[in-house]
Amino acid sequence: MTAAETGDDVSVLFEQYKIAIEMADRISARRGTANGFYFTVSSALLATSETLGLSIASIAGMALAGAWWLQLRSYRNLNAAKWAAIGSLEAHLPAHPFADEWSILKNDPLEHTIMRSRWLGDALRPLSRYAELSIVEQVVPAIYLGLFVASLIHALS
C-alpha cells in the first residue's frame, strides 16, 4: 500500500472492492439462470421434435445452441474483465483472497493417491488442474448442437 492509500482512501477502495465482488456474483447468477433457460428450451425442442417436425426443431435447436454458446462466451469475457478489476483492487488491500484462491485452483494437482500410480497419474495429468466452469459449461451447447445436427441429417435423409 502506498502512503496515499491510508485511512479514507483504503475505506473507499474497500467499498469499491465489495461492490465489484457483488457485481461479479450477480453476473454468475445471471449466467446460471441463462444456462437453465437454454437447457430447458433445448431439451423441450428435442422432446417435441416429432410434433414440431424434425427439421424445424433441428434448425431451431441449432440456432438456440449457437446463441447459447455465444452468450456463454460473452459472460466468460465479462467475468474475466470483472475478476481482473477485482485483482487490481486486491493488489492495494492487505489480503488477496480471490487471487490466492485462483492461484491455488490453477496449481492444485489431482489427489495425491491417484498421482502415486505412474500410469494413472500420466493418463489423468491433463485433467489435474482446475477446469474453469466457463470452459466446462460450453461443452453442453456443443453437445446439443451435435444432437440437433444429427436430427437434421436424419430428417433430411
C-alpha positions as CSV (number, residue, x, y, z in Angstrom):
1,M,0.0,0.0,0.0
2,T,1.3,3.4,-0.9
3,A,1.4,6.3,1.5
4,A,-1.5,7.9,-0.3
5,E,-3.7,4.9,0.3
6,T,-4.4,5.5,4.0
7,G,-7.5,5.9,6.1
8,D,-10.3,7.2,4.0
9,D,-8.6,6.0,0.7
10,V,-8.5,2.4,2.0
11,S,-12.1,2.6,3.1
12,V,-13.2,3.9,-0.3
13,L,-11.1,1.2,-2.0
14,F,-12.6,-1.5,0.2
15,E,-16.2,-0.3,-0.6
16,Q,-15.4,-0.4,-4.3
17,Y,-14.0,-3.9,-3.9
18,K,-17.1,-5.1,-2.1
19,I,-19.3,-3.6,-4.9
20,A,-17.1,-5.3,-7.6
21,I,-17.4,-8.7,-5.8
22,E,-21.2,-8.3,-5.6
23,M,-21.4,-7.4,-9.3
24,A,-19.3,-10.5,-10.2
25,D,-21.6,-12.7,-8.2
26,R,-24.6,-11.2,-9.9
27,I,-23.2,-12.0,-13.3
28,S,-22.5,-15.6,-12.2
29,A,-26.1,-15.9,-11.0
30,R,-27.4,-14.5,-14.3
31,R,-25.2,-16.9,-16.2
32,G,-26.7,-19.8,-14.2
33,T,-30.2,-18.7,-15.0
34,A,-29.4,-18.3,-18.7
35,N,-28.0,-21.9,-18.7
36,G,-31.1,-23.2,-17.1
37,F,-33.3,-21.4,-19.7
38,Y,-31.3,-22.7,-22.7
39,F,-31.1,-26.2,-21.3
40,T,-34.8,-26.4,-20.7
41,V,-35.7,-25.0,-24.1
42,S,-33.2,-27.2,-25.9
43,S,-34.5,-30.3,-24.1
44,A,-38.1,-29.3,-24.9
45,L,-37.2,-28.9,-28.6
46,L,-35.6,-32.4,-28.6
47,A,-38.6,-33.9,-26.8
48,T,-41.2,-32.3,-29.1
49,S,-39.3,-32.6,-32.3
50,E,-41.7,-35.3,-33.7
51,T,-44.7,-32.9,-33.1
52,L,-43.0,-29.8,-34.4
53,G,-41.3,-31.6,-37.3
54,L,-37.8,-32.9,-37.0
55,S,-36.2,-30.5,-39.5
56,I,-37.9,-27.4,-38.0
57,A,-37.0,-28.4,-34.4
58,S,-33.4,-29.2,-35.6
59,I,-32.9,-25.8,-37.2
60,A,-34.4,-24.0,-34.2
61,G,-32.2,-26.1,-31.9
62,M,-29.0,-25.3,-33.9
63,A,-29.8,-21.6,-33.7
64,L,-30.5,-21.9,-30.0
65,A,-27.3,-23.8,-29.3
66,G,-25.3,-21.2,-31.2
67,A,-26.9,-18.4,-29.3
68,W,-26.3,-20.2,-26.0
69,W,-22.6,-20.7,-26.8
70,L,-22.2,-17.1,-27.8
71,Q,-23.9,-15.9,-24.6
72,L,-21.6,-18.1,-22.5
73,R,-18.6,-16.6,-24.3
74,S,-19.9,-13.2,-23.6
75,Y,-20.4,-14.0,-19.9
76,R,-16.9,-15.5,-19.8
77,N,-15.3,-12.3,-21.2
78,L,-17.4,-10.1,-18.9
79,N,-16.4,-12.2,-15.8
80,A,-12.7,-12.2,-16.9
81,A,-12.8,-8.4,-17.0
82,K,-14.6,-8.2,-13.6
83,W,-12.1,-10.5,-11.9
84,A,-9.1,-8.6,-13.5
85,A,-10.6,-5.4,-12.0
86,I,-11.1,-7.2,-8.6
87,G,-7.5,-8.4,-8.8
88,S,-6.3,-4.9,-9.3
89,L,-8.2,-3.7,-6.3
90,E,-6.9,-6.6,-4.2
91,A,-3.4,-5.5,-5.0
92,H,-3.9,-2.5,-2.8
93,L,-5.6,-4.3,0.1
94,P,-3.8,-6.2,2.9
95,A,-5.3,-9.6,1.8
96,H,-5.8,-11.1,-1.6
97,P,-8.3,-13.9,-1.1
98,F,-9.6,-14.2,-4.7
99,A,-6.1,-14.0,-6.3
100,D,-4.9,-16.6,-3.8
101,E,-7.9,-18.9,-4.5
102,W,-7.3,-18.7,-8.2
103,S,-3.6,-19.4,-7.8
104,I,-4.4,-22.5,-5.7
105,L,-7.1,-23.8,-8.1
106,K,-4.8,-23.4,-11.1
107,N,-1.8,-25.2,-9.4
108,D,-3.5,-27.9,-7.3
109,P,-2.8,-31.3,-8.6
110,L,-5.1,-34.3,-8.6
111,E,-5.4,-36.2,-5.3
112,H,-2.0,-37.4,-4.3
113,T,-3.3,-41.0,-4.0
114,I,-4.2,-41.0,-7.7
115,M,-0.9,-39.5,-8.7
116,R,1.1,-42.2,-6.9
117,S,0.1,-44.6,-9.7
118,R,2.5,-43.7,-12.6
119,W,0.3,-44.8,-15.5
120,L,-2.9,-43.4,-13.9
121,G,-1.2,-40.2,-13.0
122,D,0.2,-39.8,-16.5
123,A,-3.2,-40.5,-18.0
124,L,-5.0,-38.1,-15.8
125,R,-2.4,-35.3,-15.6
126,P,-4.1,-33.2,-18.3
127,L,-7.2,-33.2,-16.1
128,S,-5.3,-32.5,-12.9
129,R,-5.8,-28.7,-12.9
130,Y,-9.0,-26.8,-12.2
131,A,-11.3,-26.7,-15.2
132,E,-12.9,-23.3,-15.4
133,L,-16.7,-23.6,-15.2
134,S,-17.0,-21.3,-18.3
135,I,-15.0,-23.8,-20.3
136,V,-16.8,-26.9,-19.0
137,E,-20.3,-25.4,-19.5
138,Q,-19.6,-24.6,-23.1
139,V,-19.5,-28.3,-23.8
140,V,-23.3,-28.6,-23.2
141,P,-24.4,-26.3,-26.0
142,A,-21.9,-28.1,-28.3
143,I,-23.5,-31.4,-27.4
144,Y,-26.9,-30.0,-28.1
145,L,-25.7,-28.6,-31.4
146,G,-24.4,-32.1,-32.3
147,L,-27.7,-33.6,-31.4
148,F,-29.6,-31.1,-33.5
149,V,-27.3,-31.5,-36.5
150,A,-27.7,-35.3,-36.3
151,S,-31.5,-34.8,-36.0
152,L,-31.5,-32.6,-39.1
153,I,-29.4,-35.1,-41.1
154,H,-31.8,-37.8,-40.0
155,A,-34.8,-35.6,-41.1
156,L,-33.3,-34.9,-44.5
157,S,-32.3,-38.5,-45.2
